[in-house]
Amino acid sequence: MVFSSLVFLFLFLPLSVLFYFIAPGLKAKNAILLVFSLVFYAWGEPVYIFLMIFSILMNYALGRLMEEEPDKKKRTLIFAVAVNLLVLGFYKYYGFLLTSLNDWWGTNFYVHKIPLPIGISFYTFQAMSYIIDLYRGKFKAQQSLLDFGLYISMYFQLIAGPIVRYQDVEKQLKEREISAARLGRGMAIFLFGLGKKVLIANTTGELFDAVQAMGAQVSTATAWLGAAAYMLQIYFDFSGYSDMAIGLAYAFGFDFPVNFNKPYLSRSLTEFWRRWHISLGTWFREYVYIPLGGNRVKSKKQIRNILIVWALTGLWHGAAWSFMIWGLYHGVILMAEKYLFKKKALPAVPGHILTLLIVCVGWVFFSANSLADAGVTLRAMAGFARGGLADHTALSLLAAHGAWLLAGILCCLPQADRLKNAMIERNKVALVAATLAILGLSIAFLVTKNYNPFLYFRF
């Protein structure tokens, strides 16, 4: 992983930028990006490049068919969505379903372990949004296989999003600004995202893993420390990757929508989900919640719709019951805010604290290997820990990782973005110094530490 990260930073990325900028004309530049995107995907998992190519060819052809034969439009839509979901379902949920059947019914089905194709959830959802919006008449079918392939496979957002809808980039595939100024600004955004990932997510992740390794012997204080570490790890892991994707997209002339907007400043869970993984929330609202009736139906059906959306949101993140419980947990609390407490909003500070606690508890289900493990952690956090309420372990872990925890907390504040934006917009000397420092520290961490996971690679 370290080698791959360094190869990407010092070979793959510079070469892709070089060939892109010397390529004559936008069509050639799109071709360069498509080739590098397919190489990038094959680099990680060579076999699954054929799955990516199948998705591109199938959805492109069905999109053209939908437009050329309008009398078959609905059947084409159903077929396209069904095939996309079957492919995603097979690779992502095959093992989960058979294991669950074996557990429930005492069967003995052999469960062959199939590696999950990296980023399949993201590019499948992009392909489905294209087909569904084409059916709705929001745009004309893409005539260029090259441009459509690039939309599905852009390497800078392929693995962990954000989920980009076709209508957001339709015009940019044919016409966009490409300049040295955009390249510089985009690379700065990319490096800030790299720092989020390598410097904060990885270090807080090491703390979380240290707490997890203690198992049931953990104290209450240590359990809460681990939960806080995971809150920071998953935020900086995912938002860092999103910033890297948005920055590289900007450098190549694309404007991607913001995917995170300081979610840990939220004063309610409803606000949290308007700020967290915005592209996924938008996708489920547009393609699941609204088609089910959304808010236009009676309260009972609204509740049904919310529970369906959040059960699917949980399963989208992972093939395990803990993810579904995490999704339903959020769905139930969102319903409570919507129907029970809509006129009884808490003041700012208590609302903020309560939201952080709700989200923190939810991450316990999300991060656990099983519901049993989640139960152990939650009991410890509730004060029923085998290790007591507090011990020296919590203090030693805090001493070892406290600086990075504090850095993570400070970077969650709006002042951090204001400082970053001020450097990007007005103080180029400070920007160069900051990005070089981030790059140097990130390289040092990648070289000296073996811990470098991307949490969202598995989704």
C-alpha positions in Angstrom: 0.0 0.0 0.0 2.9 2.4 0.8 4.6 1.6 -2.5 1.3 2.0 -4.3 0.7 5.4 -2.7 4.2 6.7 -3.5 4.0 5.3 -7.1 0.7 7.2 -7.5 2.1 10.4 -6.1 5.4 10.4 -8.0 4.7 8.5 -11.2 1.1 7.9 -12.1 -0.3 11.4 -11.1 2.6 13.4 -12.7 2.4 11.3 -15.9 -1.4 11.7 -16.2 -1.1 15.5 -15.7 1.8 15.7 -18.2 0.1 13.7 -21.0 -3.3 15.5 -20.3 -1.8 19.0 -20.7 0.2 18.2 -23.8 -2.6 16.4 -25.5 -4.1 18.5 -28.4 -7.8 19.3 -28.0 -10.4 18.2 -25.6 -11.2 14.9 -27.3 -7.6 13.8 -26.9 -7.5 15.0 -23.3 -10.6 12.9 -22.5 -9.0 9.9 -24.2 -5.9 10.4 -22.0 -8.0 10.6 -18.9 -10.0 7.5 -19.9 -6.8 5.4 -20.6 -5.2 6.5 -17.3 -8.5 5.7 -15.4 -8.7 2.2 -16.9 -5.0 1.6 -16.1 -5.6 2.9 -12.5 -8.5 0.5 -12.0 -6.6 -2.5 -13.6 -3.5 -1.6 -11.4 -5.6 -2.4 -8.3 -7.5 -5.4 -9.6 -6.6 -6.5 -13.2 -9.4 -9.0 -13.5 -12.2 -6.5 -12.6 -11.2 -4.1 -15.4 -13.5 -6.3 -17.5 -16.4 -5.7 -15.1 -15.8 -1.9 -15.4 -15.7 -2.2 -19.2 -18.9 -4.2 -19.2 -20.6 -1.6 -17.1 -19.5 1.2 -19.5 -20.5 -0.7 -22.7 -23.8 -2.0 -21.3 -25.1 1.3 -19.9 -23.9 3.3 -23.0 -25.7 0.9 -25.3 -28.9 0.8 -23.3 -28.9 4.6 -23.0 -28.7 4.9 -26.8 -31.4 2.2 -27.2 -33.7 4.1 -24.8 -33.4 7.2 -26.9 -33.6 5.5 -30.4 -36.5 3.3 -29.5 -38.8 5.3 -27.2 -41.6 2.7 -27.3 -39.2 0.4 -25.4 -38.0 3.0 -23.0 -39.6 1.6 -19.9 -38.5 -2.0 -20.6 -35.0 -0.8 -21.3 -34.9 1.2 -18.0 -36.1 -1.9 -16.0 -33.6 -4.1 -17.7 -30.7 -1.7 -17.2 -31.5 -1.1 -13.5 -32.0 -4.9 -12.9 -28.6 -5.8 -14.5 -26.8 -3.1 -12.6 -28.3 -4.2 -9.3 -27.7 -7.9 -10.0 -24.0 -7.3 -10.7 -23.6 -5.2 -7.6 -25.7 -7.6 -5.5 -23.7 -10.6 -6.6 -20.3 -9.2 -5.8 -21.3 -7.4 -2.7 -24.0 -9.5 -1.1 -23.6 -13.1 -2.3 -21.5 -14.1 0.7 -23.7 -12.2 3.2 -26.9 -13.8 1.9 -25.5 -17.4 1.9 -23.9 -17.0 5.4 -27.2 -15.6 6.7 -29.1 -18.5 5.3 -26.7 -21.0 6.9 -27.0 -19.2 10.2 -30.8 -19.0 10.1 -31.8 -22.3 8.6 -28.9 -24.6 9.5 -28.0 -25.1 5.9 -24.5 -25.8 4.7 -24.1 -23.8 1.5 -20.5 -23.3 0.6 -19.6 -19.6 0.6 -16.9 -18.9 -1.9 -15.1 -15.7 -1.0 -15.3 -13.3 -3.8 -13.2 -10.1 -3.5 -15.3 -7.0 -3.7 -14.4 -4.9 -6.8 -13.0 -1.6 -5.6 -15.5 1.3 -6.1 -18.2 -0.9 -7.6 -20.9 0.8 -5.4 -19.9 4.2 -6.6 -19.6 3.6 -10.4 -22.8 1.4 -10.4 -24.8 4.2 -8.7 -23.4 6.7 -11.3 -24.4 4.4 -14.1 -27.9 3.9 -12.7 -28.4 7.7 -12.1 -27.5 8.2 -15.8 -30.0 5.6 -17.0 -32.8 6.8 -14.7 -32.3 10.5 -15.5 -32.2 9.7 -19.2 -35.5 7.9 -18.8 -36.9 11.0 -17.1 -35.8 13.2 -20.0 -33.3 15.3 -18.2 -30.8 15.2 -21.0 -30.1 13.5 -24.3 -28.2 10.2 -24.4 -24.4 10.5 -24.6 -23.4 9.8 -28.2 -19.7 9.5 -27.5 -18.6 6.2 -26.0 -15.3 7.9 -25.0 -17.0 10.6 -23.0 -19.4 8.1 -21.4 -16.6 5.8 -20.4 -14.7 8.7 -18.9 -17.8 9.7 -16.9 -18.1 6.2 -15.4 -14.4 5.6 -14.8 -12.7 8.9 -13.8 -9.9 7.7 -11.6 -9.8 10.6 -9.2 -13.3 9.7 -7.9 -13.7 6.1 -8.9 -12.8 4.4 -5.7 -14.6 6.5 -3.0 -16.7 9.1 -4.7 -18.2 11.6 -4.5 -21.0 10.1 -6.6 -21.3 12.4 -9.6 -24.5 12.6 -11.5 -24.2 12.8 -15.3 -26.1 16.1 -15.4 -23.4 17.7 -13.2 -20.7 17.0 -15.8 -22.5 16.6 -19.1 -21.4 20.0 -20.4 -18.0 19.7 -18.9 -17.3 16.6 -20.9 -17.6 18.7 -24.1 -16.3 22.1 -22.9 -14.4 23.1 -19.8 -11.7 25.5 -18.7 -8.2 24.0 -18.6 -5.4 26.3 -17.2 -2.3 26.4 -15.1 -4.3 28.4 -12.5 -6.8 25.6 -12.2 -4.1 23.1 -12.1 -2.3 24.9 -9.2 -5.5 25.4 -7.2 -6.7 21.8 -7.8 -3.3 20.4 -6.6 -3.5 22.5 -3.5 -7.0 21.1 -2.7 -5.6 17.7 -3.4 -2.7 18.1 -1.0 -4.9 19.4 1.8 -7.1 16.3 1.3 -3.9 14.1 1.4 -3.0 15.6 4.7 -6.4 14.9 6.1 -6.1 11.3 5.1 -2.5 10.5 5.9 -1.8 12.8 8.9 -5.1 12.7 10.8 -7.2 9.7 9.6 -4.3 7.3 9.8 -3.0 8.5 13.2 -6.4 8.5 14.8 -7.1 5.1 13.1 -4.0 3.7 14.9 -5.5 4.8 18.2 -8.8 3.2 17.4 -7.2 -0.1 16.4 -5.2 -0.1 19.6 -8.4 0.2 21.6 -10.1 -2.4 19.5 -7.3 -4.9 20.1 -8.0 -4.7 23.9 -11.4 -6.4 23.3 -13.6 -6.8 26.3 -10.9 -5.8 28.8 -11.3 -2.1 27.8 -12.2 0.5 30.4 -15.1 3.0 29.9 -12.7 5.9 29.4 -10.7 3.9 26.9 -13.8 2.8 25.1 -14.9 6.4 24.7 -11.4 7.4 23.6 -11.6 4.8 20.9 -15.0 5.9 19.8 -13.9 9.5 19.5 -10.8 8.4 17.5 -13.0 6.5 15.0 -15.3 9.5 14.6 -12.3 11.5 13.5 -10.8 8.7 11.5 -13.8 8.0 9.3 -14.5 11.7 8.7 -11.0 12.6 7.7 -10.5 9.4 5.8 -13.6 10.0 3.6 -13.6 13.8 3.5 -9.9 13.7 2.7 -10.4 11.3 -0.2 -13.3 13.5 -1.4 -11.1 16.6 -1.3 -8.4 14.8 -3.2 -11.0 13.8 -5.9 -12.5 17.3 -6.0 -9.0 18.8 -6.2 -7.8 16.6 -9.1 -11.1 17.0 -10.9 -10.7 20.8 -10.6 -7.1 20.5 -11.9 -8.4 18.7 -15.0 -11.2 21.2 -15.6 -14.2 19.5 -13.8 -16.2 21.1 -11.0 -17.5 18.4 -8.7 -20.1 19.1 -6.0 -19.0 19.4 -2.3 -19.4 16.1 -0.5 -18.9 17.2 3.1 -19.8 20.4 4.8 -18.4 20.4 8.4 -20.9 17.7 9.6 -19.6 17.6 13.2 -20.9 21.1 13.7 -24.5 19.9 13.2 -27.2 20.6 15.9 -29.4 17.7 14.9 -29.1 14.4 13.1 -31.2 15.8 10.2 -28.6 18.6 9.8 -25.8 16.1 10.1 -27.1 14.1 7.1 -27.4 17.3 5.1 -23.7 17.8 5.6 -22.3 14.3 5.5 -21.7 12.4 2.3 -24.0 14.8 0.5 -23.7 13.0 -2.9 -25.0 9.7 -1.4 -27.8 11.4 0.4 -28.8 13.1 -2.8 -28.7 9.9 -4.7 -31.0 8.0 -2.3 -33.4 11.0 -2.1 -33.6 11.4 -5.9 -33.8 7.7 -6.9 -35.4 5.9 -3.9 -37.2 8.2 -1.5 -39.0 10.4 -4.0 -40.0 7.6 -6.3 -41.5 5.8 -3.2 -43.7 8.9 -2.6 -41.3 10.9 -0.4 -43.2 13.4 1.7 -46.2 13.4 -0.6 -47.8 10.4 1.0 -49.5 9.9 4.4 -47.3 9.7 7.5 -47.4 5.9 7.7 -46.0 5.6 4.2 -43.5 8.3 4.9 -42.2 6.3 7.8 -42.0 3.2 5.5 -40.1 5.2 2.9 -37.6 6.5 5.5 -37.0 3.1 6.9 -36.5 1.6 3.4 -34.0 4.3 2.5 -32.0 4.0 5.7 -31.9 0.2 5.6 -30.6 0.4 2.0 -28.1 3.1 3.1 -26.8 0.8 5.7 -26.5 -2.1 3.3 -24.9 0.1 0.7 -22.0 0.7 3.1 -21.4 -3.0 3.8 -22.9 -6.5 3.6 -23.4 -7.1 7.3 -26.2 -6.8 9.8 -24.2 -4.2 11.8 -24.4 -1.9 8.8 -28.2 -2.4 8.5 -28.6 -1.7 12.2 -26.5 1.4 11.8 -28.8 2.6 9.0 -32.0 1.8 10.8 -30.7 3.5 14.0 -30.2 6.7 12.0 -33.6 6.3 10.3 -35.5 5.9 13.6 -33.8 8.9 15.1 -34.5 11.0 12.0 -38.1 10.0 12.2 -38.2 11.1 15.9 -36.8 14.5 14.9 -39.3 14.8 12.1 -42.5 13.8 13.8 -41.9 14.0 17.6 -39.5 16.9 18.2 -39.9 19.1 15.2 -41.2 22.0 17.3 -39.0 21.2 20.3 -35.5 21.9 18.9 -32.8 22.0 21.6 -30.7 25.2 22.0 -27.5 25.2 20.0 -25.0 23.9 22.4 -27.1 21.0 23.9 -28.3 20.1 20.4 -24.7 20.0 19.1 -23.6 17.8 22.0 -26.5 15.4 21.7 -26.0 15.1 17.9 -22.3 14.2 18.5 -23.3 11.6 21.0 -25.9 10.1 18.7 -23.4 10.0 15.8 -20.7 8.6 18.0 -22.9 5.7 19.2 -23.9 5.0 15.6 -20.3 4.7 14.5 -19.9 1.9 17.0 -22.2 -0.3 14.9 -20.5 0.9 11.7 -17.0 0.1 12.9 -17.8 -3.2 14.6 -16.9 -6.6 13.0 -20.2 -8.0 14.4 -23.2 -7.0 16.4 -21.7 -8.9 19.4 -18.6 -6.7 19.2 -20.7 -3.6 19.0 -22.6 -4.7 22.1 -19.3 -5.2 24.0 -18.2 -1.6 23.1 -21.5 -0.1 23.9 -21.7 -1.8 27.3 -18.2 -0.5 28.1 -19.2 3.1 27.0 -22.3 2.8 29.2 -20.1 2.2 32.3 -20.2 -1.6 32.4 -16.7 -2.2 31.3 -14.6 -5.1 32.6 -11.6 -2.7 32.8 -13.5 -0.4 35.1 -14.4 3.3 34.6 -10.8 4.4 33.9 -7.3 3.1 33.8 -3.7 4.1 32.9 -4.2 2.8 29.4 -6.5 5.6 28.5 -3.9 8.2 29.8 -1.0 6.5 27.9 -3.0 6.3 24.7 -4.1 9.9 25.1 -0.5 11.0 25.7 0.7 9.1 22.6 -2.1 10.3 20.2 -3.5 13.4 21.9 -1.8 15.8 19.6 -3.3 14.3 16.5 -6.7 14.0 18.2 -6.5 17.8 18.9 -5.4 18.5 15.4 -8.4 16.5 14.1 -10.8 18.4 16.4 -9.4 21.8 15.3 -9.7 20.8 11.6 -13.4 20.1 12.1 -14.0 23.8 13.0 -15.0 26.4 10.3 -11.8 28.4 11.1 -9.7 25.7 9.5 -11.5 26.0 6.1 -11.4 29.8 6.4 -7.6 29.6 6.8 -7.2 27.2 3.9 -9.4 29.3 1.6 -7.6 32.4 2.6 -4.3 30.9 1.6 -5.7 29.5 -1.7 -7.3 32.8 -2.6 -4.9 35.5 -1.3 -1.6 34.2 0.2 0.3 32.1 -2.3 3.5 32.1 -0.3 1.7 30.7 2.7 -0.1 28.2 0.5 3.1 26.9 -1.1 4.7 26.6 2.3 1.7 24.8 3.8 1.2 22.4 0.9 4.9 21.5 0.8 4.9 20.8 4.5 1.8 18.6 4.2 3.4 16.7 1.2 6.7 16.2 3.1 5.0 15.0 6.3 2.6 12.8 4.3 5.5 11.1 2.5 7.4 10.6 5.8 4.3 9.0 7.3 3.7 6.8 4.3 7.4 5.6 4.3 7.7 5.0 8.0 4.3 3.7 8.9 2.6 0.5 7.5 -0.9 1.7 8.6 -2.6 3.3 5.5 -6.1 1.9 4.9 -8.9 3.7 3.0 -12.0 2.8 4.9 -14.3 3.5 1.9 -12.4 1.2 -0.5 -14.6 -1.6 0.7 -17.8 0.1 -0.3 
